[in-house]
Amino acid sequence: MTNRTVFYVSDGTGITAETFGNSILAQFALRPRHVRRPFIDTVDKADKVVSEINQTAEAEGLRPIVFITLAKDEVREILKDGRCKGMVMDMFAAFVEPLEHELGMKSNHRVGRFSDAAKSQEYNERIEAINFSLAHDDGQSAKNLEAADVILVGVSRCGKTPTSLYLAMQHGIKAANYPLIPEDFERGQLPGALAPHRRKCFGLTIDPDRLCQIRNERRPGSRYAAIENCRYEVREAETMMKRAGISWLSSTHKSIEEIATTILRDIRPDRLIY
């Protein structure tokens, strides 16, 4: 089913509303059209969004699903006063208001999740982690690896780079990644730059057929992408990681979020506590 539209309406970036909404919708066999409308922080902007939602409802003949994170009462009310033809899911009403009652205090109803980001130590650490991960992507640099929180190892195109950047962006983890290449397999040991940091290493592997598919999209018909070479590299990489005592998992059927959480659990469990 693809003819259902989902709106994410927020007075901030909309990331919170979209993340929450996607988690809920993942429970259904649904492939909706996503529409994010960020920075809806005035009545006029809210009116325009309601008009867009109503036009979508008329065009599709179905109520759009609308997830909202709006702090201002007067803005939120525009979406909830009956004029909107969408099914409105209000995160403030669902979570913030019950918590106000339970905690015996009013929330600050602050508009925008990142309004004080530049003053946040966590934010600055996250930027530093992103810069570190970019500088240490795909073995570009072996300098300062002692500062890494984790070093991802595995064959080319097994998911090291997106996982490294996700760890940096979402968790402030300084994640380097280092490819295992045929020369390493011929020597039968980890690259020399990794040896002093073996305890920080975490391995990624992948099904050879899937690896072949991915590599053929990049270099079709090459030896690099040939199924025989993919099988060889995956087999040798797994053998090397086992011999070195490096924990590893397959990225074939796992999301970046699942991979990152497993790495945090095994390498930096302290980052799962805030």
Secondary structure, 3 states (H helix, E strand, C coil): CCCCEEEEEECCCCHHHHHHHHHHHCCCCCCCEEEEECCCCCHHHHHHHHHHHHHHHHHHCCCCEEEEECCCHHHHHHHHCCCCCCEEEEHHHHHHHHHHHHHCCCCCCCCCCCCCHHHCHHHHHHHHHHHHHHHCHHHCCCCCHHHCCEEEEECCCCCHHHHHHHHHHHHCCCEEEEECCHHHHHHCCCCCCCHHHHHHEEEEECCHHHHHHHHHHHCCCCCCCCHHHHHHHHHHHHHHHHHHCCCEEECCCCCHHHHHHHHHHHHCHHHHCC
